[in-house]
């Protein structure tokens, strides 16, 4: 069950990464997809750390994921506000980096044996 939640989150993050890599990403859709992924993380994945049978190394991963999601939200907002193509490209790279970090964290969660 928990692994399914992580896989679903990975799928959402990959979709968000694909959208963010487009030449001119739809900022409304990007914001919507980000909020969906963040909500899923907060309501379904983050509570996994509160389970009695949670692995001891689970909580630090979830804490870093939560922090990275907050930073990702700022990157999405900055990308939406970018007016010059150089700035937009820089923001897209930062967005991609944060998404890769989140995907790596998802893999680390899966490796804990949830």
PyMOL CGO cylinders between C-alpha atoms (Angstrom):
from pymol import cmd
from pymol.cgo import CYLINDER

trace = [
    CYLINDER, 0.00, 0.00, 0.00, 2.68, 2.52, 1.02, 0.3, 1, 1, 1, 1, 1, 1,
    CYLINDER, 2.68, 2.52, 1.02, 4.77, 1.62, -2.00, 0.3, 1, 1, 1, 1, 1, 1,
    CYLINDER, 4.77, 1.62, -2.00, 1.76, 2.40, -4.21, 0.3, 1, 1, 1, 1, 1, 1,
    CYLINDER, 1.76, 2.40, -4.21, 1.53, 5.88, -2.68, 0.3, 1, 1, 1, 1, 1, 1,
    CYLINDER, 1.53, 5.88, -2.68, 5.21, 6.47, -3.37, 0.3, 1, 1, 1, 1, 1, 1,
    CYLINDER, 5.21, 6.47, -3.37, 4.90, 5.24, -6.96, 0.3, 1, 1, 1, 1, 1, 1,
    CYLINDER, 4.90, 5.24, -6.96, 1.92, 7.52, -7.53, 0.3, 1, 1, 1, 1, 1, 1,
    CYLINDER, 1.92, 7.52, -7.53, 3.91, 10.45, -6.18, 0.3, 1, 1, 1, 1, 1, 1,
    CYLINDER, 3.91, 10.45, -6.18, 6.84, 9.53, -8.44, 0.3, 1, 1, 1, 1, 1, 1,
    CYLINDER, 6.84, 9.53, -8.44, 4.49, 9.53, -11.43, 0.3, 1, 1, 1, 1, 1, 1,
    CYLINDER, 4.49, 9.53, -11.43, 3.17, 12.98, -10.50, 0.3, 1, 1, 1, 1, 1, 1,
    CYLINDER, 3.17, 12.98, -10.50, 6.71, 14.31, -10.06, 0.3, 1, 1, 1, 1, 1, 1,
    CYLINDER, 6.71, 14.31, -10.06, 7.78, 12.91, -13.43, 0.3, 1, 1, 1, 1, 1, 1,
    CYLINDER, 7.78, 12.91, -13.43, 4.77, 14.54, -15.09, 0.3, 1, 1, 1, 1, 1, 1,
    CYLINDER, 4.77, 14.54, -15.09, 5.64, 17.82, -13.39, 0.3, 1, 1, 1, 1, 1, 1,
    CYLINDER, 5.64, 17.82, -13.39, 9.25, 17.50, -14.56, 0.3, 1, 1, 1, 1, 1, 1,
    CYLINDER, 9.25, 17.50, -14.56, 8.11, 16.87, -18.16, 0.3, 1, 1, 1, 1, 1, 1,
    CYLINDER, 8.11, 16.87, -18.16, 5.85, 19.89, -18.02, 0.3, 1, 1, 1, 1, 1, 1,
    CYLINDER, 5.85, 19.89, -18.02, 8.59, 22.05, -16.51, 0.3, 1, 1, 1, 1, 1, 1,
    CYLINDER, 8.59, 22.05, -16.51, 11.05, 21.08, -19.25, 0.3, 1, 1, 1, 1, 1, 1,
    CYLINDER, 11.05, 21.08, -19.25, 8.84, 22.34, -22.05, 0.3, 1, 1, 1, 1, 1, 1,
    CYLINDER, 8.84, 22.34, -22.05, 10.07, 25.40, -23.93, 0.3, 1, 1, 1, 1, 1, 1,
    CYLINDER, 10.07, 25.40, -23.93, 7.16, 27.54, -22.70, 0.3, 1, 1, 1, 1, 1, 1,
    CYLINDER, 7.16, 27.54, -22.70, 5.44, 25.64, -19.91, 0.3, 1, 1, 1, 1, 1, 1,
    CYLINDER, 5.44, 25.64, -19.91, 1.83, 26.51, -19.13, 0.3, 1, 1, 1, 1, 1, 1,
    CYLINDER, 1.83, 26.51, -19.13, 2.29, 28.29, -15.81, 0.3, 1, 1, 1, 1, 1, 1,
    CYLINDER, 2.29, 28.29, -15.81, -1.28, 27.63, -14.66, 0.3, 1, 1, 1, 1, 1, 1,
    CYLINDER, -1.28, 27.63, -14.66, -0.98, 23.92, -15.37, 0.3, 1, 1, 1, 1, 1, 1,
    CYLINDER, -0.98, 23.92, -15.37, 2.47, 23.81, -13.77, 0.3, 1, 1, 1, 1, 1, 1,
    CYLINDER, 2.47, 23.81, -13.77, 1.09, 25.41, -10.60, 0.3, 1, 1, 1, 1, 1, 1,
    CYLINDER, 1.09, 25.41, -10.60, -1.88, 23.03, -10.57, 0.3, 1, 1, 1, 1, 1, 1,
    CYLINDER, -1.88, 23.03, -10.57, 0.30, 19.93, -11.01, 0.3, 1, 1, 1, 1, 1, 1,
    CYLINDER, 0.30, 19.93, -11.01, 2.68, 21.13, -8.31, 0.3, 1, 1, 1, 1, 1, 1,
    CYLINDER, 2.68, 21.13, -8.31, -0.16, 21.68, -5.85, 0.3, 1, 1, 1, 1, 1, 1,
    CYLINDER, -0.16, 21.68, -5.85, -1.57, 18.22, -6.62, 0.3, 1, 1, 1, 1, 1, 1,
    CYLINDER, -1.57, 18.22, -6.62, 1.80, 16.56, -5.97, 0.3, 1, 1, 1, 1, 1, 1,
    CYLINDER, 1.80, 16.56, -5.97, 2.37, 18.59, -2.80, 0.3, 1, 1, 1, 1, 1, 1,
    CYLINDER, 2.37, 18.59, -2.80, -1.09, 17.76, -1.49, 0.3, 1, 1, 1, 1, 1, 1,
    CYLINDER, -1.09, 17.76, -1.49, -0.60, 14.07, -2.15, 0.3, 1, 1, 1, 1, 1, 1,
    CYLINDER, -0.60, 14.07, -2.15, 2.73, 14.17, -0.33, 0.3, 1, 1, 1, 1, 1, 1,
    CYLINDER, 2.73, 14.17, -0.33, 1.29, 16.01, 2.67, 0.3, 1, 1, 1, 1, 1, 1,
    CYLINDER, 1.29, 16.01, 2.67, -1.88, 13.95, 3.03, 0.3, 1, 1, 1, 1, 1, 1,
    CYLINDER, -1.88, 13.95, 3.03, -0.72, 10.47, 2.03, 0.3, 1, 1, 1, 1, 1, 1,
    CYLINDER, -0.72, 10.47, 2.03, 3.07, 10.11, 2.14, 0.3, 1, 1, 1, 1, 1, 1,
    CYLINDER, 3.07, 10.11, 2.14, 4.12, 12.37, 5.02, 0.3, 1, 1, 1, 1, 1, 1,
    CYLINDER, 4.12, 12.37, 5.02, 1.85, 10.57, 7.55, 0.3, 1, 1, 1, 1, 1, 1,
    CYLINDER, 1.85, 10.57, 7.55, 3.75, 7.34, 6.85, 0.3, 1, 1, 1, 1, 1, 1,
    CYLINDER, 3.75, 7.34, 6.85, 6.41, 8.62, 9.25, 0.3, 1, 1, 1, 1, 1, 1,
    CYLINDER, 6.41, 8.62, 9.25, 3.87, 8.60, 12.09, 0.3, 1, 1, 1, 1, 1, 1,
    CYLINDER, 3.87, 8.60, 12.09, 3.17, 4.88, 11.82, 0.3, 1, 1, 1, 1, 1, 1,
    CYLINDER, 3.17, 4.88, 11.82, 4.37, 2.75, 14.70, 0.3, 1, 1, 1, 1, 1, 1,
    CYLINDER, 4.37, 2.75, 14.70, 6.16, 0.36, 12.34, 0.3, 1, 1, 1, 1, 1, 1,
    CYLINDER, 6.16, 0.36, 12.34, 7.95, 3.18, 10.46, 0.3, 1, 1, 1, 1, 1, 1,
    CYLINDER, 7.95, 3.18, 10.46, 11.64, 2.65, 9.81, 0.3, 1, 1, 1, 1, 1, 1,
    CYLINDER, 11.64, 2.65, 9.81, 13.86, 4.91, 11.97, 0.3, 1, 1, 1, 1, 1, 1,
    CYLINDER, 13.86, 4.91, 11.97, 15.50, 6.50, 8.92, 0.3, 1, 1, 1, 1, 1, 1,
    CYLINDER, 15.50, 6.50, 8.92, 12.11, 7.38, 7.40, 0.3, 1, 1, 1, 1, 1, 1,
    CYLINDER, 12.11, 7.38, 7.40, 11.50, 10.63, 9.29, 0.3, 1, 1, 1, 1, 1, 1,
    CYLINDER, 11.50, 10.63, 9.29, 14.65, 12.45, 8.08, 0.3, 1, 1, 1, 1, 1, 1,
    CYLINDER, 14.65, 12.45, 8.08, 13.78, 11.60, 4.47, 0.3, 1, 1, 1, 1, 1, 1,
    CYLINDER, 13.78, 11.60, 4.47, 10.23, 12.88, 4.91, 0.3, 1, 1, 1, 1, 1, 1,
    CYLINDER, 10.23, 12.88, 4.91, 11.50, 16.06, 6.58, 0.3, 1, 1, 1, 1, 1, 1,
    CYLINDER, 11.50, 16.06, 6.58, 13.85, 16.78, 3.67, 0.3, 1, 1, 1, 1, 1, 1,
    CYLINDER, 13.85, 16.78, 3.67, 11.09, 16.02, 1.17, 0.3, 1, 1, 1, 1, 1, 1,
    CYLINDER, 11.09, 16.02, 1.17, 8.79, 18.48, 2.93, 0.3, 1, 1, 1, 1, 1, 1,
    CYLINDER, 8.79, 18.48, 2.93, 11.51, 21.16, 2.83, 0.3, 1, 1, 1, 1, 1, 1,
    CYLINDER, 11.51, 21.16, 2.83, 12.22, 20.45, -0.85, 0.3, 1, 1, 1, 1, 1, 1,
    CYLINDER, 12.22, 20.45, -0.85, 8.52, 20.71, -1.69, 0.3, 1, 1, 1, 1, 1, 1,
    CYLINDER, 8.52, 20.71, -1.69, 8.41, 24.17, -0.08, 0.3, 1, 1, 1, 1, 1, 1,
    CYLINDER, 8.41, 24.17, -0.08, 11.46, 25.25, -2.09, 0.3, 1, 1, 1, 1, 1, 1,
    CYLINDER, 11.46, 25.25, -2.09, 9.93, 23.77, -5.23, 0.3, 1, 1, 1, 1, 1, 1,
    CYLINDER, 9.93, 23.77, -5.23, 6.83, 25.90, -4.68, 0.3, 1, 1, 1, 1, 1, 1,
    CYLINDER, 6.83, 25.90, -4.68, 9.04, 28.97, -4.69, 0.3, 1, 1, 1, 1, 1, 1,
    CYLINDER, 9.04, 28.97, -4.69, 10.73, 27.80, -7.89, 0.3, 1, 1, 1, 1, 1, 1,
    CYLINDER, 10.73, 27.80, -7.89, 7.33, 27.37, -9.55, 0.3, 1, 1, 1, 1, 1, 1,
    CYLINDER, 7.33, 27.37, -9.55, 6.32, 30.88, -8.51, 0.3, 1, 1, 1, 1, 1, 1,
    CYLINDER, 6.32, 30.88, -8.51, 9.62, 32.35, -9.71, 0.3, 1, 1, 1, 1, 1, 1,
    CYLINDER, 9.62, 32.35, -9.71, 9.29, 30.55, -13.04, 0.3, 1, 1, 1, 1, 1, 1,
    CYLINDER, 9.29, 30.55, -13.04, 5.82, 32.01, -13.47, 0.3, 1, 1, 1, 1, 1, 1,
    CYLINDER, 5.82, 32.01, -13.47, 7.19, 35.48, -12.75, 0.3, 1, 1, 1, 1, 1, 1,
    CYLINDER, 7.19, 35.48, -12.75, 10.19, 35.19, -15.10, 0.3, 1, 1, 1, 1, 1, 1,
    CYLINDER, 10.19, 35.19, -15.10, 9.97, 37.63, -17.98, 0.3, 1, 1, 1, 1, 1, 1,
    CYLINDER, 9.97, 37.63, -17.98, 13.30, 37.04, -19.72, 0.3, 1, 1, 1, 1, 1, 1,
    CYLINDER, 13.30, 37.04, -19.72, 14.10, 33.74, -21.39, 0.3, 1, 1, 1, 1, 1, 1,
    CYLINDER, 14.10, 33.74, -21.39, 17.49, 33.46, -19.64, 0.3, 1, 1, 1, 1, 1, 1,
    CYLINDER, 17.49, 33.46, -19.64, 15.79, 33.80, -16.25, 0.3, 1, 1, 1, 1, 1, 1,
    CYLINDER, 15.79, 33.80, -16.25, 13.09, 31.33, -17.23, 0.3, 1, 1, 1, 1, 1, 1,
    CYLINDER, 13.09, 31.33, -17.23, 15.70, 28.78, -18.32, 0.3, 1, 1, 1, 1, 1, 1,
    CYLINDER, 15.70, 28.78, -18.32, 17.56, 29.20, -15.03, 0.3, 1, 1, 1, 1, 1, 1,
    CYLINDER, 17.56, 29.20, -15.03, 14.32, 28.70, -13.09, 0.3, 1, 1, 1, 1, 1, 1,
    CYLINDER, 14.32, 28.70, -13.09, 13.50, 25.63, -15.19, 0.3, 1, 1, 1, 1, 1, 1,
    CYLINDER, 13.50, 25.63, -15.19, 16.89, 24.12, -14.32, 0.3, 1, 1, 1, 1, 1, 1,
    CYLINDER, 16.89, 24.12, -14.32, 16.31, 24.81, -10.62, 0.3, 1, 1, 1, 1, 1, 1,
    CYLINDER, 16.31, 24.81, -10.62, 12.85, 23.29, -10.89, 0.3, 1, 1, 1, 1, 1, 1,
    CYLINDER, 12.85, 23.29, -10.89, 14.30, 20.20, -12.55, 0.3, 1, 1, 1, 1, 1, 1,
    CYLINDER, 14.30, 20.20, -12.55, 16.97, 19.88, -9.86, 0.3, 1, 1, 1, 1, 1, 1,
    CYLINDER, 16.97, 19.88, -9.86, 14.40, 20.01, -7.05, 0.3, 1, 1, 1, 1, 1, 1,
    CYLINDER, 14.40, 20.01, -7.05, 12.20, 17.49, -8.84, 0.3, 1, 1, 1, 1, 1, 1,
    CYLINDER, 12.20, 17.49, -8.84, 15.17, 15.14, -9.23, 0.3, 1, 1, 1, 1, 1, 1,
    CYLINDER, 15.17, 15.14, -9.23, 15.89, 15.49, -5.52, 0.3, 1, 1, 1, 1, 1, 1,
    CYLINDER, 15.89, 15.49, -5.52, 12.28, 14.59, -4.74, 0.3, 1, 1, 1, 1, 1, 1,
    CYLINDER, 12.28, 14.59, -4.74, 12.46, 11.58, -7.06, 0.3, 1, 1, 1, 1, 1, 1,
    CYLINDER, 12.46, 11.58, -7.06, 15.67, 10.47, -5.32, 0.3, 1, 1, 1, 1, 1, 1,
    CYLINDER, 15.67, 10.47, -5.32, 13.91, 10.83, -1.96, 0.3, 1, 1, 1, 1, 1, 1,
    CYLINDER, 13.91, 10.83, -1.96, 11.02, 8.73, -3.28, 0.3, 1, 1, 1, 1, 1, 1,
    CYLINDER, 11.02, 8.73, -3.28, 13.52, 6.01, -4.21, 0.3, 1, 1, 1, 1, 1, 1,
    CYLINDER, 13.52, 6.01, -4.21, 15.07, 6.26, -0.74, 0.3, 1, 1, 1, 1, 1, 1,
    CYLINDER, 15.07, 6.26, -0.74, 11.59, 5.85, 0.78, 0.3, 1, 1, 1, 1, 1, 1,
    CYLINDER, 11.59, 5.85, 0.78, 10.98, 2.78, -1.35, 0.3, 1, 1, 1, 1, 1, 1,
    CYLINDER, 10.98, 2.78, -1.35, 14.36, 1.40, -0.27, 0.3, 1, 1, 1, 1, 1, 1,
    CYLINDER, 14.36, 1.40, -0.27, 13.34, 1.60, 3.41, 0.3, 1, 1, 1, 1, 1, 1,
    CYLINDER, 13.34, 1.60, 3.41, 10.97, -1.29, 2.73, 0.3, 1, 1, 1, 1, 1, 1,
    CYLINDER, 10.97, -1.29, 2.73, 7.68, 0.45, 3.43, 0.3, 1, 1, 1, 1, 1, 1,
]
cmd.load_cgo(trace, "trace")
